[in-house]
Amino acid sequence: MSGGAHALPESVPGPLRAADRGLRLIAGTLAALGALGIVALMGITLVAVIWRYWFRDPISGTGDMSQMTLIIVAGAAVAYGARHGAHVSVDLIAPLGRRVTRVTDLVMRALTLFIIGLSVYALLDKACGMERACITSTLSIEHRPFYWYLAAAMTVFAAQMAVHLAIGLATFTSDDPTETGS
């Protein structure tokens, strides 16, 4: 898939190529943050196991720290996956021809943008209501900043999808470099 790790061809308008480069940088930064999260998660797990089995004294709160660290990893994975097309797909429409798939790809990208928009709204506005405590059970780590982080990662996903939608429209009569198999 072009638009992932590779530069877009000259047939794509300059502003869309610039937006794609910017998203590559943001997704790469989030991927690095996710990698650090995995290293931190391994460290938390190692310390928890050593304390529990060698010192017979489990550390309280390692579950909370692991849970919040996994949120960082998940957000990074969403942004990275959107950037590199790492989603699971089954192409049942391809036998209908290129004209049909060009239209269905644009429709699916628009629907994806709508669904991601709802997700971001829910994460920012509805995820932590008054009726629920928004803290972890042991260490009382507040959830709200982690929801904001996930909303930011989903916004990167939405921006990537919007750029792919715009590129699909700009290259509608030719090959779309953001589509798999183009």
C-alpha beads as a LAMMPS data file, in Angstrom:
LAMMPS data file: protein, C-alpha beads

182 atoms
181 bonds

1 atom types
1 bond types

-500.0 500.0 xlo xhi
-500.0 500.0 ylo yhi
-500.0 500.0 zlo zhi

Masses

1 110.0

Atoms # bond

1 1 1 0.000 0.000 0.000
2 1 1 1.389 3.334 -0.991
3 1 1 0.857 6.201 1.385
4 1 1 2.113 3.972 4.182
5 1 1 5.870 3.959 4.258
6 1 1 6.355 5.249 0.690
7 1 1 5.946 8.708 -0.810
8 1 1 2.889 9.359 -2.939
9 1 1 3.305 9.793 -6.697
10 1 1 3.332 13.194 -8.397
11 1 1 -0.217 12.593 -9.658
12 1 1 -1.448 13.313 -6.117
13 1 1 -1.898 17.067 -5.461
14 1 1 0.859 18.702 -3.390
15 1 1 -1.246 19.615 -0.329
16 1 1 -2.409 16.005 0.002
17 1 1 1.186 14.748 -0.256
18 1 1 2.183 17.268 2.459
19 1 1 -0.687 16.144 4.701
20 1 1 0.331 12.533 4.130
21 1 1 3.951 13.316 5.106
22 1 1 2.739 15.072 8.269
23 1 1 0.584 12.095 9.192
24 1 1 3.553 9.788 8.591
25 1 1 5.514 11.795 11.175
26 1 1 2.662 11.814 13.711
27 1 1 1.954 8.089 13.292
28 1 1 5.672 7.353 13.623
29 1 1 5.853 9.384 16.821
30 1 1 2.856 7.540 18.259
31 1 1 4.405 4.218 17.198
32 1 1 7.581 5.138 19.109
33 1 1 5.442 6.026 22.128
34 1 1 3.683 2.665 21.811
35 1 1 7.036 0.872 21.631
36 1 1 8.100 2.624 24.817
37 1 1 4.778 1.532 26.317
38 1 1 5.552 -2.086 25.474
39 1 1 8.994 -1.773 27.083
40 1 1 7.364 -0.221 30.170
41 1 1 4.776 -3.003 30.251
42 1 1 7.536 -5.612 30.121
43 1 1 9.305 -3.829 32.987
44 1 1 6.142 -3.646 35.081
45 1 1 5.475 -7.327 34.474
46 1 1 9.056 -8.329 35.270
47 1 1 9.112 -6.376 38.525
48 1 1 5.679 -7.706 39.516
49 1 1 6.728 -11.318 38.895
50 1 1 10.034 -10.934 40.728
51 1 1 8.404 -9.323 43.741
52 1 1 5.570 -11.844 43.813
53 1 1 7.583 -15.068 43.410
54 1 1 11.063 -14.258 44.677
55 1 1 10.252 -11.887 47.509
56 1 1 6.764 -13.286 48.232
57 1 1 5.475 -9.714 48.449
58 1 1 3.188 -8.704 45.547
59 1 1 3.242 -5.037 44.591
60 1 1 -0.124 -3.357 44.815
61 1 1 -1.167 -1.420 41.712
62 1 1 0.757 -3.219 39.000
63 1 1 -2.539 -4.161 37.365
64 1 1 -3.551 -0.495 37.231
65 1 1 -0.207 0.510 35.750
66 1 1 -0.412 -2.295 33.179
67 1 1 -3.939 -1.310 32.215
68 1 1 -3.029 2.324 31.624
69 1 1 0.135 1.347 29.743
70 1 1 -1.901 -0.910 27.471
71 1 1 -4.092 2.071 26.592
72 1 1 -0.979 3.876 25.361
73 1 1 0.006 0.848 23.281
74 1 1 -3.524 0.491 21.855
75 1 1 -3.697 4.152 20.837
76 1 1 -0.342 3.876 19.103
77 1 1 -1.500 0.725 17.319
78 1 1 -4.636 2.480 16.038
79 1 1 -2.636 5.352 14.538
80 1 1 0.083 3.088 13.146
81 1 1 -2.422 0.619 11.750
82 1 1 -4.366 3.370 10.003
83 1 1 -1.171 4.710 8.487
84 1 1 0.076 1.376 7.198
85 1 1 -3.220 -0.301 6.304
86 1 1 -2.774 -2.955 8.963
87 1 1 -6.488 -3.650 9.222
88 1 1 -8.114 -6.943 8.367
89 1 1 -10.129 -6.905 5.175
90 1 1 -11.884 -9.280 2.851
91 1 1 -12.358 -8.063 -0.703
92 1 1 -15.622 -9.545 -1.948
93 1 1 -16.411 -6.684 -4.320
94 1 1 -13.259 -6.848 -6.497
95 1 1 -14.795 -9.332 -8.965
96 1 1 -17.421 -6.679 -9.802
97 1 1 -14.786 -4.522 -11.469
98 1 1 -12.620 -1.513 -10.838
99 1 1 -15.406 1.045 -11.368
100 1 1 -17.504 -0.497 -8.612
101 1 1 -14.614 -0.807 -6.177
102 1 1 -13.603 2.829 -6.703
103 1 1 -17.079 3.957 -5.638
104 1 1 -17.383 1.492 -2.752
105 1 1 -13.919 2.471 -1.470
106 1 1 -14.973 6.123 -1.330
107 1 1 -18.245 5.251 0.409
108 1 1 -16.470 3.049 2.967
109 1 1 -13.885 5.740 3.705
110 1 1 -16.659 8.279 4.295
111 1 1 -18.515 5.845 6.589
112 1 1 -15.270 5.091 8.434
113 1 1 -14.748 8.813 9.002
114 1 1 -18.262 9.066 10.462
115 1 1 -17.737 6.107 12.806
116 1 1 -14.345 7.379 13.943
117 1 1 -15.917 10.789 14.561
118 1 1 -18.489 9.158 16.827
119 1 1 -15.694 7.333 18.659
120 1 1 -13.745 10.544 19.219
121 1 1 -16.897 12.288 20.456
122 1 1 -17.616 9.444 22.867
123 1 1 -14.051 9.421 24.167
124 1 1 -13.997 13.176 24.724
125 1 1 -17.505 13.764 25.985
126 1 1 -19.225 10.595 27.126
127 1 1 -16.593 8.142 28.325
128 1 1 -16.330 9.393 31.878
129 1 1 -19.783 10.294 33.127
130 1 1 -20.805 11.500 36.572
131 1 1 -22.329 8.130 37.430
132 1 1 -18.984 6.296 37.256
133 1 1 -15.726 6.738 39.055
134 1 1 -13.082 7.486 36.443
135 1 1 -10.131 6.140 38.346
136 1 1 -8.335 2.824 38.532
137 1 1 -9.292 0.577 41.414
138 1 1 -5.984 0.437 43.316
139 1 1 -3.843 3.485 42.552
140 1 1 -6.671 5.868 41.649
141 1 1 -5.087 6.834 38.319
142 1 1 -7.560 9.089 36.538
143 1 1 -8.864 7.730 33.223
144 1 1 -9.706 11.039 31.554
145 1 1 -6.186 11.835 30.191
146 1 1 -6.019 8.337 28.737
147 1 1 -9.390 8.846 27.038
148 1 1 -8.030 12.092 25.586
149 1 1 -4.966 10.231 24.336
150 1 1 -7.165 7.602 22.673
151 1 1 -9.276 10.385 21.128
152 1 1 -6.087 11.958 19.739
153 1 1 -4.986 8.600 18.284
154 1 1 -8.421 8.113 16.721
155 1 1 -8.196 11.648 15.320
156 1 1 -4.933 10.662 13.617
157 1 1 -6.809 7.667 12.189
158 1 1 -9.590 9.990 10.990
159 1 1 -7.109 12.414 9.440
160 1 1 -5.409 9.542 7.610
161 1 1 -8.786 8.339 6.359
162 1 1 -9.726 11.885 5.268
163 1 1 -6.469 12.216 3.326
164 1 1 -7.067 8.816 1.703
165 1 1 -10.618 9.875 0.833
166 1 1 -9.348 13.113 -0.736
167 1 1 -6.624 11.249 -2.647
168 1 1 -9.248 8.770 -3.845
169 1 1 -11.356 11.638 -5.147
170 1 1 -8.363 13.414 -6.711
171 1 1 -7.257 10.244 -8.509
172 1 1 -10.742 8.894 -9.223
173 1 1 -10.149 8.374 -12.952
174 1 1 -6.711 6.817 -12.475
175 1 1 -5.133 4.414 -9.984
176 1 1 -5.573 5.352 -6.322
177 1 1 -2.120 4.943 -4.737
178 1 1 -3.634 4.475 -1.271
179 1 1 -5.605 1.378 -2.197
180 1 1 -4.242 -2.101 -1.710
181 1 1 -3.508 -3.663 -5.043
182 1 1 -3.154 -0.332 -6.861

Bonds

1 1 1 2
2 1 2 3
3 1 3 4
4 1 4 5
5 1 5 6
6 1 6 7
7 1 7 8
8 1 8 9
9 1 9 10
10 1 10 11
11 1 11 12
12 1 12 13
13 1 13 14
14 1 14 15
15 1 15 16
16 1 16 17
17 1 17 18
18 1 18 19
19 1 19 20
20 1 20 21
21 1 21 22
22 1 22 23
23 1 23 24
24 1 24 25
25 1 25 26
26 1 26 27
27 1 27 28
28 1 28 29
29 1 29 30
30 1 30 31
31 1 31 32
32 1 32 33
33 1 33 34
34 1 34 35
35 1 35 36
36 1 36 37
37 1 37 38
38 1 38 39
39 1 39 40
40 1 40 41
41 1 41 42
42 1 42 43
43 1 43 44
44 1 44 45
45 1 45 46
46 1 46 47
47 1 47 48
48 1 48 49
49 1 49 50
50 1 50 51
51 1 51 52
52 1 52 53
53 1 53 54
54 1 54 55
55 1 55 56
56 1 56 57
57 1 57 58
58 1 58 59
59 1 59 60
60 1 60 61
61 1 61 62
62 1 62 63
63 1 63 64
64 1 64 65
65 1 65 66
66 1 66 67
67 1 67 68
68 1 68 69
69 1 69 70
70 1 70 71
71 1 71 72
72 1 72 73
73 1 73 74
74 1 74 75
75 1 75 76
76 1 76 77
77 1 77 78
78 1 78 79
79 1 79 80
80 1 80 81
81 1 81 82
82 1 82 83
83 1 83 84
84 1 84 85
85 1 85 86
86 1 86 87
87 1 87 88
88 1 88 89
89 1 89 90
90 1 90 91
91 1 91 92
92 1 92 93
93 1 93 94
94 1 94 95
95 1 95 96
96 1 96 97
97 1 97 98
98 1 98 99
99 1 99 100
100 1 100 101
101 1 101 102
102 1 102 103
103 1 103 104
104 1 104 105
105 1 105 106
106 1 106 107
107 1 107 108
108 1 108 109
109 1 109 110
110 1 110 111
111 1 111 112
112 1 112 113
113 1 113 114
114 1 114 115
115 1 115 116
116 1 116 117
117 1 117 118
118 1 118 119
119 1 119 120
120 1 120 121
121 1 121 122
122 1 122 123
123 1 123 124
124 1 124 125
125 1 125 126
126 1 126 127
127 1 127 128
128 1 128 129
129 1 129 130
130 1 130 131
131 1 131 132
132 1 132 133
133 1 133 134
134 1 134 135
135 1 135 136
136 1 136 137
137 1 137 138
138 1 138 139
139 1 139 140
140 1 140 141
141 1 141 142
142 1 142 143
143 1 143 144
144 1 144 145
145 1 145 146
146 1 146 147
147 1 147 148
148 1 148 149
149 1 149 150
150 1 150 151
151 1 151 152
152 1 152 153
153 1 153 154
154 1 154 155
155 1 155 156
156 1 156 157
157 1 157 158
158 1 158 159
159 1 159 160
160 1 160 161
161 1 161 162
162 1 162 163
163 1 163 164
164 1 164 165
165 1 165 166
166 1 166 167
167 1 167 168
168 1 168 169
169 1 169 170
170 1 170 171
171 1 171 172
172 1 172 173
173 1 173 174
174 1 174 175
175 1 175 176
176 1 176 177
177 1 177 178
178 1 178 179
179 1 179 180
180 1 180 181
181 1 181 182
